């Protein structure tokens, strides 16, 4: 039987899918330098598609948080069905534009069930 929070995670995914848009989360793993060969293999890029909503910060949020810069956006991503959670060093691609994730990265995770990730992104 699904728990209440499992059901909320599914509901969040359904709503964000209906009202949001596909988002690509890109993780890059840097090839480790090999001193014997004097080189490093190429970086490995791993993409996953998520569902997200890109929003502007409100005036109140700008007043209360000096870490928000002009042009920053708030990106809410449904946690359900993600292969891995977004991290600060990842990039996100929304509508063909690449954004960096800047702190804070918030995970809405009641009772150990990830429901939503709220990211501050900057291009």
DSSP file (Angstrom, degrees, kcal/mol; ACC not computed):
  #  RESIDUE AA STRUCTURE BP1 BP2  ACC     N-H-->O    O-->H-N    N-H-->O    O-->H-N    TCO  KAPPA ALPHA  PHI   PSI    X-CA   Y-CA   Z-CA
    1    1 A X              0   0    0      0, 0.0     2,-0.2     0, 0.0     0, 0.0   0.000 360.0 360.0 360.0 134.2    0.0    0.0    0.0
    2    2 A X        -     0   0    0      1,-0.1     2,-0.1     2,-0.1     0, 0.0  -0.461 360.0-125.1 -73.4 142.3    1.3    3.4   -0.9
    3    3 A X     >  -     0   0    0     -2,-0.2     4,-2.1     1,-0.1     5,-0.2  -0.356  27.3-102.9 -80.4 168.2    1.9    5.9    1.9
    4    4 A X  H  > S+     0   0    0      1,-0.2     4,-1.9     2,-0.2     5,-0.1   0.902 123.2  49.4 -55.7 -43.9    0.4    9.3    1.9
    5    5 A X  H  > S+     0   0    0      2,-0.2     4,-2.2     1,-0.2    -1,-0.2   0.837 106.2  55.3 -71.5 -32.5    3.7   10.9    0.9
    6    6 A X  H  > S+     0   0    0      2,-0.2     4,-1.9     1,-0.2    -1,-0.2   0.919 109.3  48.4 -61.4 -42.3    4.2    8.4   -2.0
    7    7 A X  H  X S+     0   0    0     -4,-2.1     4,-2.3     1,-0.2    -2,-0.2   0.875 109.6  52.2 -64.9 -37.7    0.7    9.6   -3.3
    8    8 A X  H  X S+     0   0    0     -4,-1.9     4,-2.7     2,-0.2    -1,-0.2   0.875 107.1  53.1 -66.4 -37.0    1.8   13.2   -2.9
    9    9 A X  H  X S+     0   0    0     -4,-2.2     4,-2.1     2,-0.2    71,-0.4   0.910 110.8  46.5 -63.9 -41.9    4.9   12.6   -4.9
   10   10 A X  H  X S+     0   0    0     -4,-1.9     4,-2.5     2,-0.2    -2,-0.2   0.909 112.6  50.2 -65.6 -41.7    2.8   11.1   -7.7
   11   11 A X  H  X S+     0   0    0     -4,-2.3     4,-2.6     2,-0.2     5,-0.2   0.906 109.0  51.7 -63.8 -41.6    0.4   14.0   -7.5
   12   12 A X  H  X S+     0   0    0     -4,-2.7     4,-2.6     1,-0.2     5,-0.2   0.917 110.9  48.3 -61.0 -43.1    3.2   16.5   -7.7
   13   13 A X  H  X S+     0   0    0     -4,-2.1     4,-2.5     2,-0.2    -2,-0.2   0.924 111.7  49.7 -62.8 -44.3    4.6   14.8  -10.8
   14   14 A X  H  X S+     0   0    0     -4,-2.5     4,-2.0     2,-0.2    -2,-0.2   0.922 114.1  44.5 -60.4 -45.4    1.1   14.8  -12.4
   15   15 A X  H  X S+     0   0    0     -4,-2.6     4,-2.6     2,-0.2     5,-0.3   0.915 115.0  46.7 -68.6 -43.0    0.5   18.5  -11.8
   16   16 A X  H  X S+     0   0    0     -4,-2.6     4,-2.4    -5,-0.2    -1,-0.2   0.868 111.7  52.3 -68.9 -34.6    4.0   19.6  -12.9
   17   17 A X  H  < S+     0   0    0     -4,-2.5    -1,-0.2    -5,-0.2    -2,-0.2   0.911 113.6  44.5 -63.8 -41.5    3.7   17.4  -16.0
   18   18 A X  H  < S+     0   0    0     -4,-2.0    -2,-0.2    -5,-0.2    -1,-0.2   0.906 129.9  22.4 -69.6 -42.2    0.3   19.0  -16.8
   19   19 A X  H  < S+     0   0    0     -4,-2.6    -2,-0.2    -5,-0.1    -3,-0.2   0.535 120.9  53.3-106.9  -8.7    1.3   22.7  -16.1
   20   20 A X  S  < S-     0   0    0     -4,-2.4     2,-0.3    -5,-0.3    33,-0.2   0.083  75.1-116.0-104.8-144.6    5.1   22.6  -16.5
   21   21 A X  E     -A   52   0A   0     31,-2.6    31,-2.8    -2,-0.0     2,-0.1  -0.972  34.5 -78.2-155.0 161.6    7.6   21.5  -19.1
   22   22 A X  E     -A   51   0A   0     -2,-0.3    73,-0.5    29,-0.2     2,-0.4  -0.435  44.6-168.9 -67.1 142.4   10.3   18.9  -19.7
   23   23 A X  E     -A   50   0A   0     27,-2.8    27,-3.5    71,-0.1     2,-0.5  -0.992  13.9-140.7-132.1 136.6   13.7   19.8  -18.1
   24   24 A X  E     -AB  49  93A   0     69,-2.2    69,-2.6    -2,-0.4     2,-0.6  -0.886   9.2-158.6-100.4 127.9   17.0   18.1  -18.7
   25   25 A X  E     -AB  48  92A   0     23,-3.0    23,-1.8    -2,-0.5     2,-0.5  -0.931  13.7-161.7-102.6 123.7   19.3   17.7  -15.7
   26   26 A X  E     -AB  47  91A   0     65,-3.3    65,-2.4    -2,-0.6     2,-0.4  -0.928   9.7-171.3-116.1 122.1   22.9   17.2  -16.9
   27   27 A X  E     -A   46   0A   0     19,-3.0    19,-3.0    -2,-0.5     2,-0.5  -0.933   7.5-160.4-108.9 132.9   25.6   15.7  -14.7
   28   28 A X  E     -A   45   0A   0     -2,-0.4     2,-0.6    17,-0.2    17,-0.2  -0.962   2.2-161.7-116.8 124.6   29.2   15.9  -16.0
   29   29 A X  E     -A   44   0A   0     15,-3.2    15,-2.9    -2,-0.5     2,-0.3  -0.925  20.2-133.8-105.2 120.1   31.9   13.5  -14.6
   30   30 A X        -     0   0    0     -2,-0.6    13,-0.1    13,-0.2    12,-0.1  -0.532  24.6-111.4 -75.9 133.0   35.4   14.7  -15.2
   31   31 A X        -     0   0    0     10,-0.4     2,-0.3    -2,-0.3    12,-0.1  -0.400  34.9-114.4 -63.9 137.8   37.8   12.1  -16.5
   32   32 A X        -     0   0    0     10,-0.1     9,-0.6    -2,-0.1    -1,-0.1  -0.594  29.8-112.4 -81.3 131.3   40.5   11.2  -14.0
   33   33 A X  E     -G   40   0B   0     -2,-0.3     2,-0.6     7,-0.2     7,-0.2  -0.362  23.8-151.9 -62.6 133.5   44.0   12.1  -15.0
   34   34 A X  E  >> -G   39   0B   0      5,-2.8     4,-2.0     1,-0.1     5,-1.1  -0.934   4.5-163.0-109.7 109.7   46.3    9.1  -15.6
   35   35 A X  T  45S+     0   0    0     -2,-0.6    -1,-0.1     1,-0.2     5,-0.1   0.772  87.4  61.8 -66.0 -24.1   49.9   10.0  -14.8
   36   36 A X  T  45S+     0   0    0      1,-0.2    -1,-0.2     3,-0.1    -2,-0.0   0.895 117.8  27.3 -68.0 -38.9   51.2    6.9  -16.8
   37   37 A X  T  45S-     0   0    0     -3,-0.5    -2,-0.2     2,-0.2    -1,-0.2   0.628 101.5-130.6 -96.4 -15.9   49.7    8.2  -20.1
   38   38 A X  T  <5S+     0   0    0     -4,-2.0     2,-0.3     1,-0.3    -3,-0.2   0.728  75.3  82.8  73.3  21.6   49.8   11.9  -19.2
   39   39 A X  E   < -G   34   0B   0     -5,-1.1    -5,-2.8    -7,-0.1     2,-0.4  -0.900  67.8-129.3-146.2 174.5   46.2   12.4  -20.2
   40   40 A X  E     -G   33   0B   0     -2,-0.3    -7,-0.2    -7,-0.2     3,-0.1  -0.965  29.6-111.5-127.0 145.5   42.7   12.1  -19.0
   41   41 A X        -     0   0    0     -9,-0.6   -10,-0.4    -2,-0.4     3,-0.1  -0.303  51.8 -81.2 -67.8 162.6   39.7   10.4  -20.7
   42   42 A X        -     0   0    0      1,-0.1    -1,-0.1   -12,-0.1   -10,-0.1  -0.230  54.9 -92.1 -62.5 155.3   37.0   12.7  -22.0
   43   43 A X        -     0   0    0    -12,-0.1     2,-0.5   -13,-0.1   -13,-0.2  -0.320  36.8-128.2 -64.0 150.6   34.4   13.9  -19.5
   44   44 A X  E     -A   29   0A   0    -15,-2.9   -15,-3.2    -3,-0.1     2,-0.5  -0.910  19.5-159.7-104.9 126.6   31.2   11.7  -19.2
   45   45 A X  E     -A   28   0A   0     -2,-0.5     2,-0.5   -17,-0.2   -17,-0.2  -0.923   6.7-172.1-109.8 127.8   27.9   13.6  -19.6
   46   46 A X  E     -A   27   0A   0    -19,-3.0   -19,-3.0    -2,-0.5     2,-0.3  -0.980   5.0-169.4-121.1 124.1   24.7   12.0  -18.2
   47   47 A X  E     -A   26   0A   0     -2,-0.5     2,-0.3   -21,-0.2   -21,-0.2  -0.848   7.1-178.2-110.4 146.9   21.3   13.5  -18.9
   48   48 A X  E     -A   25   0A   0    -23,-1.8   -23,-3.0    -2,-0.3     2,-0.5  -0.992  23.3-129.6-138.5 145.6   18.0   12.7  -17.4
   49   49 A X  E     +A   24   0A   0     -2,-0.3     2,-0.2   -25,-0.2   -25,-0.2  -0.796  31.9 171.0 -96.2 133.2   14.6   14.3  -18.3
   50   50 A X  E     -A   23   0A   0    -27,-3.5   -27,-2.8    -2,-0.5     2,-0.5  -0.749  34.5-109.5-127.7 175.0   12.5   15.6  -15.5
   51   51 A X  E     +A   22   0A   0     27,-0.4    27,-2.1    -2,-0.2     2,-0.3  -0.948  47.4 162.2-110.2 130.9    9.3   17.6  -15.3
   52   52 A X  E     -AC  21  77A   0    -31,-2.8   -31,-2.6    -2,-0.5     2,-0.4  -0.931  36.6-137.1-146.4 167.2    9.7   21.2  -14.0
   53   53 A X  E     - C   0  76A   0     23,-2.2    23,-2.5    -2,-0.3     2,-0.5  -0.995  19.0-150.6-127.6 122.7    8.2   24.6  -13.6
   54   54 A X  E     + C   0  75A   0     -2,-0.4     2,-0.3    21,-0.2    21,-0.2  -0.844  25.5 175.5 -97.0 123.1   10.4   27.7  -14.2
   55   55 A X  E     - C   0  74A   0     19,-3.5    19,-3.0    -2,-0.5     2,-0.2  -0.871  30.1-116.6-127.8 156.1    9.3   30.7  -12.2
   56   56 A X  E     - C   0  73A   0     -2,-0.3     2,-0.2    17,-0.2    17,-0.1  -0.605  36.6-110.6 -82.3 152.2   10.4   34.2  -11.4
   57   57 A X        -     0   0    0     15,-0.6     2,-0.1    -2,-0.2    -1,-0.1  -0.585  35.9-118.3 -77.0 148.3   11.4   35.2   -7.9
   58   58 A X     >  -     0   0    0     -2,-0.2     4,-1.8     1,-0.1     5,-0.1  -0.398  21.2-109.6 -82.5 164.1    8.9   37.6   -6.2
   59   59 A X  H  > S+     0   0    0      1,-0.2     4,-1.9     2,-0.2     5,-0.1   0.867 120.2  55.6 -59.5 -37.4    9.9   41.1   -5.0
   60   60 A X  H  > S+     0   0    0      1,-0.2     4,-1.9     2,-0.2    -1,-0.2   0.892 104.9  52.3 -63.7 -40.1    9.5   39.9   -1.4
   61   61 A X  H  > S+     0   0    0      1,-0.2     4,-1.3     2,-0.2    -1,-0.2   0.887 107.7  52.0 -65.0 -37.9   12.0   37.1   -2.1
   62   62 A X  H  < S+     0   0    0     -4,-1.8    -1,-0.2     1,-0.2    -2,-0.2   0.902 110.4  48.7 -62.7 -40.6   14.5   39.6   -3.5
   63   63 A X  H  < S+     0   0    0     -4,-1.9    -2,-0.2     1,-0.2    -1,-0.2   0.859 116.7  41.7 -67.0 -35.5   14.1   41.8   -0.3
   64   64 A X  H  < S+     0   0    0     -4,-1.9     2,-0.4     1,-0.2    -1,-0.2   0.591 115.3  48.6 -90.7 -11.7   14.6   38.8    2.0
   65   65 A X    ><  -     0   0    0     -4,-1.3     3,-1.2    -3,-0.2    -1,-0.2  -0.906  53.5-173.6-137.3 106.7   17.5   37.0    0.2
   66   66 A X  T 3  S+     0   0    0     -2,-0.4    -1,-0.1     1,-0.2    -4,-0.1   0.540  80.7  74.0 -76.5  -5.4   20.5   38.9   -0.9
   67   67 A X  T 3  S+     0   0    0      2,-0.1     2,-0.5     0, 0.0    -1,-0.2   0.600  74.9  94.6 -82.5 -11.1   21.9   35.8   -2.7
   68   68 A X    <   -     0   0    0     -3,-1.2     2,-0.3    -7,-0.2    -3,-0.1  -0.702  62.7-162.0 -83.0 126.4   19.3   36.2   -5.5
   69   69 A X    >   -     0   0    0     -2,-0.5     3,-2.3     1,-0.1    -2,-0.1  -0.731  33.8 -83.2-105.7 158.0   20.7   38.1   -8.5
   70   70 A X  T 3  S+     0   0    0     -2,-0.3     3,-0.1     1,-0.3    -1,-0.1  -0.359 119.0  26.6 -56.9 131.5   18.8   39.8  -11.3
   71   71 A X  T 3  S+     0   0    0      1,-0.4    -1,-0.3    51,-0.1    52,-0.2   0.211  88.2 132.5  96.2 -14.3   17.9   37.1  -13.9
   72   72 A X    <   -     0   0    0     -3,-2.3   -15,-0.6    50,-0.1    -1,-0.4  -0.363  39.2-159.0 -65.9 151.0   17.9   34.2  -11.4
   73   73 A X  E     -CD  56 121A   0     48,-2.2    48,-2.6   -17,-0.1     2,-0.5  -0.878  16.9-124.3-128.2 161.4   14.9   31.9  -11.6
   74   74 A X  E     -CD  55 120A   0    -19,-3.0   -19,-3.5    -2,-0.3     2,-0.5  -0.929  25.7-165.9-104.6 129.2   13.2   29.4   -9.3
   75   75 A X  E     -CD  54 119A   0     44,-2.7    44,-3.1    -2,-0.5     2,-0.5  -0.972   4.1-164.0-121.4 120.1   12.9   25.9  -10.8
   76   76 A X  E     -CD  53 118A   0    -23,-2.5   -23,-2.2    -2,-0.5     2,-0.4  -0.910  10.7-171.1-104.4 125.3   10.6   23.3   -9.2
   77   77 A X  E     -CD  52 117A   0     40,-2.8    40,-2.8    -2,-0.5     2,-0.2  -0.956  24.5-121.6-121.0 131.9   11.2   19.7  -10.3
   78   78 A X  E     - D   0 116A   0    -27,-2.1   -27,-0.4    -2,-0.4    38,-0.3  -0.532  16.3-154.3 -69.1 133.1    9.0   16.7   -9.5
   79   79 A X    >   +     0   0    0     36,-2.1     3,-1.7    -2,-0.2    37,-0.2   0.745  60.0 107.4 -81.9 -24.9   11.1   14.1   -7.6
   80   80 A X  T 3  S+     0   0    0     35,-0.5    -2,-0.1   -71,-0.4    35,-0.1  -0.293  88.9   7.0 -59.5 134.6    9.0   11.1   -8.7
   81   81 A X  T 3  S+     0   0    0      1,-0.2     2,-0.3   -31,-0.1    -1,-0.3   0.532  88.3 143.4  72.3   9.8   10.6    8.8  -11.3
   82   82 A X    <   -     0   0    0     -3,-1.7    -1,-0.2     1,-0.1     3,-0.1  -0.623  46.6-148.5 -78.1 139.7   14.0   10.6  -11.2
   83   83 A X  S    S+     0   0    0     -2,-0.3     2,-0.3     1,-0.3    -1,-0.1   0.833  82.9   2.3 -73.0 -33.3   17.0    8.3  -11.6
   84   84 A X  S    S-     0   0    0     -3,-0.0    -1,-0.3    -5,-0.0     2,-0.2  -0.987  82.3-103.3-152.4 154.4   19.1   10.6   -9.4
   85   85 A X        -     0   0    0     -2,-0.3    -6,-0.0    -3,-0.1     2,-0.0  -0.493  43.1-101.5 -79.5 146.2   18.6   13.8   -7.5
   86   86 A X        -     0   0    0     -2,-0.2     2,-0.3     2,-0.0    -1,-0.1  -0.360  39.7-160.7 -64.6 148.0   19.9   17.1   -8.8
   87   87 A X    >   -     0   0    0      4,-0.1     3,-1.6     1,-0.0    14,-0.2  -0.850  31.9-103.4-127.7 164.4   23.1   18.4   -7.3
   88   88 A X  T 3  S+     0   0    0     -2,-0.3    13,-0.5     1,-0.3    -2,-0.0   0.792 118.4  53.2 -60.1 -30.8   24.8   21.8   -7.2
   89   89 A X  T 3  S+     0   0    0     11,-0.1    -1,-0.3     2,-0.1   -61,-0.2   0.528  91.4  98.1 -85.4  -4.5   27.3   21.0   -9.9
   90   90 A X    <   -     0   0    0     -3,-1.6    11,-1.1   -63,-0.1     2,-0.3  -0.319  65.9-138.4 -73.9 163.1   24.7   19.8  -12.3
   91   91 A X  E     -BE  26 100A   0    -65,-2.4   -65,-3.3     9,-0.2     2,-0.4  -0.865  10.0-148.6-113.8 155.0   23.3   22.0  -15.1
   92   92 A X  E     -BE  25  99A   0      7,-2.5     7,-3.2    -2,-0.3     2,-0.5  -0.977   2.0-153.2-124.4 143.8   19.7   22.2  -16.1
   93   93 A X  E     +BE  24  98A   0    -69,-2.6   -69,-2.2    -2,-0.4     2,-0.4  -0.967  17.5 173.6-119.4 119.0   18.4   22.9  -19.6
   94   94 A X  E >  S- E   0  97A   0      3,-2.4     3,-2.1    -2,-0.5   -71,-0.1  -0.993  71.9 -13.6-128.3 125.1   15.0   24.5  -20.0
   95   95 A X  T 3  S-     0   0    0    -73,-0.5    -1,-0.1    -2,-0.4     3,-0.1   0.856 128.7 -54.6  52.1  39.9   13.6   25.6  -23.3
   96   96 A X  T 3  S+     0   0    0      1,-0.2     2,-0.4    -3,-0.0    -1,-0.3   0.426 114.2 116.2  79.2  -1.4   17.1   25.2  -24.9
   97   97 A X  E <   -E   94   0A   0     -3,-2.1    -3,-2.4     2,-0.0     2,-0.4  -0.860  59.9-136.3-104.6 134.6   18.8   27.5  -22.3
   98   98 A X  E     -E   93   0A   0     -2,-0.4     2,-0.3    -5,-0.2    -5,-0.2  -0.765  22.9-173.3 -94.5 131.6   21.4   26.1  -20.0
   99   99 A X  E     -E   92   0A   0     -7,-3.2    -7,-2.5    -2,-0.4     2,-0.3  -0.926  17.9-135.4-122.9 145.1   21.3   27.2  -16.3
  100  100 A X  E     -EF  91 122A   0     22,-3.4    22,-2.4    -2,-0.3     2,-0.5  -0.763  23.7-123.5 -93.8 146.7   23.7   26.6  -13.4
  101  101 A X  E     - F   0 121A   0    -11,-1.1     2,-0.3   -13,-0.5    20,-0.2  -0.797  30.7-171.4 -90.2 128.5   22.3   25.5  -10.0
  102  102 A X  E     - F   0 120A   0     18,-2.9    18,-0.8    -2,-0.5   -13,-0.0  -0.878  33.2 -53.4-117.5 152.6   23.3   27.8   -7.2
  103  103 A X  E    S+     0   0A   0     -2,-0.3     2,-0.1    16,-0.1    16,-0.1  -0.342 102.6  58.0 -63.2 147.5   22.7   27.4   -3.5
  104  104 A X  E     +     0   0A   0     14,-0.1     2,-0.6    -3,-0.0    16,-0.6   0.488  57.8 178.4 -90.6 150.4   20.3   26.8   -1.9
  105  105 A X  E     - F   0 119A   0     14,-0.2     2,-0.4    -2,-0.1    14,-0.2  -0.968  16.9-160.6-109.0 115.4   19.1   23.5   -3.4
  106  106 A X  E     - F   0 118A   0     12,-2.7    12,-2.8    -2,-0.6     2,-0.5  -0.822  10.5-161.4-104.7 135.8   16.0   22.5   -1.4
  107  107 A X  E     - F   0 117A   0     -2,-0.4     2,-0.9    10,-0.2    10,-0.2  -0.969  12.3-147.5-112.6 120.1   14.5   19.0   -1.3
  108  108 A X  E     + F   0 116A   0      8,-3.4     7,-3.0    -2,-0.5     8,-1.2  -0.797  37.9 155.9 -84.9 110.7   11.0   18.7    0.0
  109  109 A X    >   -     0   0    0     -2,-0.9     3,-1.2     5,-0.2     2,-0.2  -0.530  18.3-177.8-144.3  65.9   11.2   15.3    1.6
  110  110 A X  G >  S-     0   0    0      3,-0.5     3,-1.7     1,-0.3    -2,-0.0  -0.521  77.8  -4.5 -72.8 135.6    8.7   14.6    4.4
  111  111 A X  G 3  S-     0   0    0      1,-0.3    -1,-0.3    -2,-0.2     3,-0.1   0.763 130.2 -59.8  56.4  29.8    9.2   11.2    6.1
  112  112 A X  G <  S+     0   0    0     -3,-1.2     2,-0.6     1,-0.2    -1,-0.3   0.596 107.8 119.6  81.1  10.5   12.0   10.2    3.7
  113  113 A X    <   -     0   0    0     -3,-1.7    -3,-0.5     0, 0.0    -1,-0.2  -0.906  59.8-138.2-112.2 105.4    9.9   10.5    0.5
  114  114 A X        +     0   0    0     -2,-0.6    -5,-0.2    -5,-0.2     3,-0.1  -0.418  33.0 162.6 -62.0 129.7   11.3   13.1   -2.0
  115  115 A X        +     0   0    0     -7,-3.0   -36,-2.1     1,-0.4   -35,-0.5   0.720  59.4   2.4-112.8 -42.5    8.4   15.0   -3.5
  116  116 A X  E     -DF  78 108A   0     -8,-1.2    -8,-3.4   -38,-0.3     2,-0.5  -0.998  51.6-146.6-152.7 144.8    9.9   18.1   -5.0
  117  117 A X  E     -DF  77 107A   0    -40,-2.8   -40,-2.8    -2,-0.3     2,-0.6  -0.972  13.4-160.3-113.0 132.6   13.2   19.8   -5.6
  118  118 A X  E     -DF  76 106A   0    -12,-2.8   -12,-2.7    -2,-0.5     2,-0.3  -0.957  16.9-176.4-114.9 116.7   13.3   23.6   -5.5
  119  119 A X  E     -DF  75 105A   0    -44,-3.1   -44,-2.7    -2,-0.6     2,-0.6  -0.836  26.6-142.0-114.6 146.6   16.4   25.0   -7.2
  120  120 A X  E     -DF  74 102A   0    -18,-0.8   -18,-2.9   -16,-0.6     2,-0.3  -0.951  32.7-169.0 -99.9 123.9   17.7   28.5   -7.7
  121  121 A X  E     -DF  73 101A   0    -48,-2.6   -48,-2.2    -2,-0.6     2,-0.4  -0.867  13.0-170.1-121.0 151.6   19.2   28.7  -11.2
  122  122 A X  E       F   0 100A   0    -22,-2.4   -22,-3.4    -2,-0.3   -50,-0.1  -1.000 360.0 360.0-140.5 136.4   21.3   31.2  -13.0
  123  123 A X              0   0    0     -2,-0.4   -25,-0.1   -24,-0.2    -1,-0.1   0.434 360.0 360.0-102.0 360.0   22.3   31.5  -16.7
